[in-house]
């Protein structure tokens, strides 16, 4: 693991376009060598994009492996580069949506789905905005130490251990109302606390946390989507505050969240995190896809 960190340190000395150029063969190799994740990606795309040919879905998945390789190599930039470099690499779009809510003194939940530029964008954002985030410790001690060191590099993040659960999060949001909660709810967390709502037309186990946390804290929802651009830079786009959210129907709120995420994925399918077993939890009586 120490050798991997040393490699990432050396990588960060290179221009970002060179780093992305290195990611192309790395992603290509990983596509062919990491068979279990390749299989997961093919299954996910086959169900989400049945209208595409197998060749078209394969093209998206190969591009996705490239973007995942970029994500891994970019950790060197996130962890070791000067803050000014990230300021130059990442630009905000429509950040006034966030600023207006914070200026009112309202709490904020960032709806921040798993797109592959999420680390680079959030390292820039955390320089300018305090953030609350939940953290699950890594099994590898050295990796856990490095990730935590990276998270705290601007002394502007407030981590809540996953073991503390919802109560710990609510306490932190009340303690630091000026710090938006960075929320990534678009994974399969199992049957507990989940409901089945559509995602790409598929009944998908989805936690209702966005609606529940907003209801308990009065926080406003500001979606934010990161994108890796062809010129080697990054964009973090903020969307308008959601009106009439939460409603009295947590299931309808959760469907609204999935619909929004799906729409953003369709805009840049290769950059969404397809290697996660998003559809592992199936309705009763339906067999496992993976």
C-alpha positions as CSV (number, residue, x, y, z in Angstrom):
1,X,0.0,0.0,0.0
2,X,2.9,2.4,0.8
3,X,4.2,1.8,-2.7
4,X,0.8,2.7,-4.1
5,X,0.8,6.0,-2.2
6,X,4.4,6.7,-3.5
7,X,3.2,6.0,-7.0
8,X,0.2,8.4,-6.6
9,X,2.6,11.0,-5.2
10,X,4.8,10.8,-8.3
11,X,1.7,10.9,-10.5
12,X,0.5,14.1,-9.0
13,X,3.6,15.9,-10.3
14,X,2.4,15.4,-13.9
15,X,0.1,17.6,-15.8
16,X,-3.5,16.5,-15.5
17,X,-3.7,15.7,-19.3
18,X,-0.8,13.3,-18.9
19,X,-2.4,11.7,-15.9
20,X,-5.6,11.1,-18.0
21,X,-3.5,9.8,-20.8
22,X,-2.0,7.2,-18.4
23,X,-5.5,6.3,-17.3
24,X,-6.4,5.2,-20.8
25,X,-4.2,2.0,-20.9
26,X,-4.8,1.5,-17.2
27,X,-8.6,1.5,-17.8
28,X,-8.2,-0.7,-20.8
29,X,-6.2,-3.3,-18.8
30,X,-8.6,-3.2,-15.9
31,X,-11.6,-3.8,-18.3
32,X,-10.0,-7.1,-19.4
33,X,-8.4,-8.1,-16.1
34,X,-11.0,-7.3,-13.5
35,X,-13.6,-9.7,-14.7
36,X,-16.0,-9.7,-11.7
37,X,-16.5,-5.9,-11.9
38,X,-16.7,-6.0,-15.7
39,X,-19.5,-8.6,-15.3
40,X,-21.3,-6.3,-12.9
41,X,-21.0,-3.4,-15.2
42,X,-22.4,-5.3,-18.2
43,X,-25.4,-6.6,-16.1
44,X,-26.2,-3.1,-14.9
45,X,-26.0,-1.5,-18.3
46,X,-28.0,-4.4,-20.0
47,X,-30.9,-3.7,-17.6
48,X,-30.7,0.1,-17.7
49,X,-30.1,0.5,-21.4
50,X,-32.0,-2.4,-23.1
51,X,-32.6,-0.2,-26.1
52,X,-28.9,-0.1,-26.9
53,X,-27.0,-2.8,-28.7
54,X,-24.4,-4.9,-26.8
55,X,-21.7,-3.2,-28.7
56,X,-22.9,0.3,-27.6
57,X,-23.2,-0.8,-24.0
58,X,-19.6,-2.3,-24.2
59,X,-18.4,1.0,-25.5
60,X,-19.9,2.9,-22.5
61,X,-18.4,0.4,-20.1
62,X,-14.9,0.6,-21.6
63,X,-15.2,4.4,-21.3
64,X,-16.3,4.0,-17.7
65,X,-13.3,1.9,-16.9
66,X,-11.2,4.8,-18.2
67,X,-13.0,7.2,-16.0
68,X,-12.6,4.9,-13.0
69,X,-8.8,4.8,-13.7
70,X,-8.8,8.6,-13.8
71,X,-10.6,8.6,-10.4
72,X,-7.9,6.4,-8.9
73,X,-5.0,8.3,-10.4
74,X,-6.5,11.6,-9.4
75,X,-6.2,10.8,-5.7
76,X,-2.6,11.8,-6.0
77,X,-3.7,15.3,-7.1
78,X,-6.4,15.5,-4.4
79,X,-4.0,14.4,-1.6
80,X,-0.7,16.0,-2.6
81,X,-1.2,18.9,-4.9
82,X,-1.4,22.5,-3.7
83,X,-4.9,23.8,-3.1
84,X,-4.4,26.3,-5.9
85,X,-4.1,23.6,-8.4
86,X,-7.5,22.2,-7.6
87,X,-9.0,25.7,-7.7
88,X,-7.7,26.0,-11.3
89,X,-8.8,22.5,-12.3
90,X,-12.4,22.6,-11.0
91,X,-14.9,25.3,-11.8
92,X,-18.3,25.9,-10.4
93,X,-21.4,26.3,-12.5
94,X,-24.5,28.0,-10.9
95,X,-23.1,28.0,-7.4
96,X,-25.4,30.9,-6.7
97,X,-28.1,28.2,-6.0
98,X,-26.1,27.1,-3.0
99,X,-25.0,30.5,-1.9
100,X,-28.6,31.8,-1.7
101,X,-29.7,29.0,0.6
102,X,-26.7,29.4,2.9
103,X,-27.1,33.2,3.0
104,X,-30.6,32.6,4.3
105,X,-29.1,30.5,7.1
106,X,-30.8,27.3,6.1
107,X,-29.2,23.9,6.5
108,X,-28.3,22.2,3.2
109,X,-28.2,18.6,2.0
110,X,-26.1,18.1,-1.1
111,X,-27.6,15.4,-3.2
112,X,-24.3,14.1,-4.7
113,X,-24.6,10.9,-6.7
114,X,-21.7,8.6,-7.5
115,X,-20.1,10.1,-10.6
116,X,-16.4,9.4,-11.2
117,X,-15.3,13.0,-10.8
118,X,-16.8,13.3,-7.3
119,X,-13.5,13.3,-5.4
120,X,-11.8,16.0,-7.4
121,X,-14.8,18.3,-7.3
122,X,-15.4,17.8,-3.5
123,X,-11.8,18.6,-2.7
124,X,-12.2,21.9,-4.4
125,X,-15.6,22.5,-2.8
126,X,-14.3,21.8,0.7
127,X,-11.7,24.6,0.4
128,X,-14.6,27.0,0.1
129,X,-17.4,25.4,2.0
130,X,-17.4,23.4,5.3
131,X,-18.9,19.9,4.7
132,X,-20.4,17.2,6.8
133,X,-19.8,13.7,5.6
134,X,-20.3,10.1,6.8
135,X,-17.3,7.9,6.9
136,X,-16.9,4.1,7.0
137,X,-13.5,3.0,8.1
138,X,-11.4,0.9,5.6
139,X,-10.2,-2.6,6.5
140,X,-6.7,-1.7,5.5
141,X,-5.2,0.5,8.2
142,X,-2.7,2.3,6.0
143,X,-5.5,3.2,3.4
144,X,-7.8,4.3,6.2
145,X,-5.2,6.6,7.6
146,X,-4.4,8.1,4.2
147,X,-8.1,8.6,3.3
148,X,-8.8,10.3,6.7
149,X,-5.7,12.5,6.3
150,X,-7.0,13.5,2.8
151,X,-10.5,14.2,4.1
152,X,-9.1,16.6,6.7
153,X,-6.4,18.3,4.6
154,X,-8.3,21.6,4.7
155,X,-9.6,21.3,8.3
156,X,-13.0,22.1,7.0
157,X,-14.8,18.7,7.1
158,X,-16.8,17.2,9.9
159,X,-17.0,13.4,9.7
160,X,-19.7,11.2,11.2
161,X,-18.8,7.6,11.7
162,X,-21.3,5.3,10.0
163,X,-21.7,3.4,13.3
164,X,-23.2,6.6,14.8
165,X,-26.0,6.4,12.2
166,X,-28.7,8.9,11.8
167,X,-28.6,10.2,15.3
168,X,-24.9,11.1,15.0
169,X,-25.6,12.8,11.7
170,X,-28.5,14.9,13.1
171,X,-26.4,16.0,16.0
172,X,-23.7,17.2,13.7
173,X,-26.1,19.0,11.4
174,X,-27.5,20.8,14.4
175,X,-24.1,21.6,15.7
176,X,-22.8,22.9,12.4
177,X,-25.8,24.4,10.5
178,X,-23.4,26.3,8.2
179,X,-21.9,23.0,6.9
180,X,-23.9,21.2,4.1
181,X,-24.3,17.5,4.4
182,X,-22.6,15.7,1.5
183,X,-25.1,12.8,0.8
184,X,-24.5,9.9,-1.6
185,X,-27.6,7.7,-1.3
186,X,-27.5,6.0,-4.7
187,X,-26.2,2.6,-3.6
188,X,-27.7,-0.7,-2.5
189,X,-27.7,-0.6,1.3
190,X,-29.9,-3.7,1.7
191,X,-33.5,-4.2,2.5
192,X,-33.6,-2.4,5.8
193,X,-34.8,1.2,5.6
194,X,-35.2,0.8,1.8
195,X,-38.2,1.0,-0.4
196,X,-38.6,-0.2,-4.0
197,X,-38.9,2.7,-6.4
198,X,-38.1,2.8,-10.1
199,X,-34.6,3.5,-11.3
200,X,-34.3,3.2,-15.1
201,X,-37.7,1.6,-14.9
202,X,-36.4,-1.1,-12.5
203,X,-37.8,-1.6,-9.0
204,X,-34.7,-0.7,-7.0
205,X,-34.1,-0.9,-3.3
206,X,-33.5,2.8,-2.3
207,X,-33.1,4.3,1.1
208,X,-35.5,7.0,2.1
209,X,-32.9,9.0,3.9
210,X,-33.0,12.1,1.8
211,X,-36.7,12.7,2.7
212,X,-36.3,11.6,6.3
213,X,-33.2,13.8,7.1
214,X,-34.8,16.8,5.4
215,X,-37.9,16.3,7.4
216,X,-36.0,16.0,10.7
217,X,-33.7,18.9,10.1
218,X,-35.5,21.3,7.8
219,X,-32.6,21.2,5.4
220,X,-33.0,22.2,1.8
221,X,-31.9,20.0,-1.0
222,X,-29.3,21.3,-3.5
223,X,-28.2,18.7,-6.0
224,X,-24.6,18.9,-7.3
225,X,-23.2,16.9,-10.2
226,X,-19.4,16.6,-11.0
227,X,-18.2,16.1,-14.5
228,X,-14.7,15.3,-16.0
229,X,-14.4,17.3,-19.2
230,X,-12.5,16.4,-22.3
231,X,-9.9,19.2,-21.8
232,X,-8.8,17.7,-18.5
233,X,-10.6,20.1,-16.3
234,X,-13.7,19.5,-14.1
235,X,-17.1,21.1,-13.6
236,X,-19.3,21.0,-10.5
237,X,-22.8,22.0,-11.4
238,X,-25.3,23.1,-8.7
239,X,-29.0,22.7,-9.3
240,X,-31.9,24.9,-7.9
241,X,-33.2,24.2,-4.4
242,X,-36.0,21.6,-4.6
243,X,-39.3,23.0,-3.8
244,X,-42.0,21.2,-1.9
245,X,-39.5,18.7,-0.5
246,X,-39.9,16.8,1.6
247,X,-43.6,16.0,1.0
248,X,-45.8,13.9,3.2
249,X,-45.0,10.8,1.1
250,X,-41.4,9.5,1.6
251,X,-41.8,7.0,-1.2
252,X,-42.7,9.7,-3.7
253,X,-39.8,11.8,-2.5
254,X,-37.5,8.8,-3.0
255,X,-38.8,8.3,-6.5
256,X,-38.2,12.0,-7.2
257,X,-34.6,11.5,-6.1
258,X,-34.1,8.5,-8.4
259,X,-35.7,10.3,-11.3
260,X,-33.3,13.2,-10.9
261,X,-30.3,10.9,-10.7
262,X,-31.3,8.9,-13.7
263,X,-31.8,12.0,-15.8
264,X,-28.2,13.2,-14.9
265,X,-26.8,9.7,-15.7
266,X,-28.4,9.8,-19.2
267,X,-26.5,13.0,-19.8
268,X,-23.1,11.3,-19.2
269,X,-23.6,7.6,-18.8
270,X,-19.9,6.7,-19.0
271,X,-19.1,8.7,-15.8
272,X,-21.6,7.0,-13.5
273,X,-20.5,4.3,-11.1
274,X,-21.7,1.2,-12.9
275,X,-19.4,-1.3,-11.1
276,X,-21.5,-1.3,-7.9
277,X,-24.2,-4.0,-7.5
278,X,-26.9,-1.4,-7.5
279,X,-29.7,-4.0,-8.0
280,X,-28.5,-6.7,-5.6
281,X,-31.5,-6.4,-3.3
282,X,-34.5,-7.7,-5.4
283,X,-38.2,-7.8,-4.6
284,X,-39.3,-11.0,-2.8
285,X,-39.2,-14.0,-5.1
286,X,-37.0,-12.4,-7.7
287,X,-33.6,-14.1,-8.1
288,X,-30.2,-12.3,-7.7
289,X,-29.0,-10.7,-11.0
290,X,-25.3,-11.1,-10.1
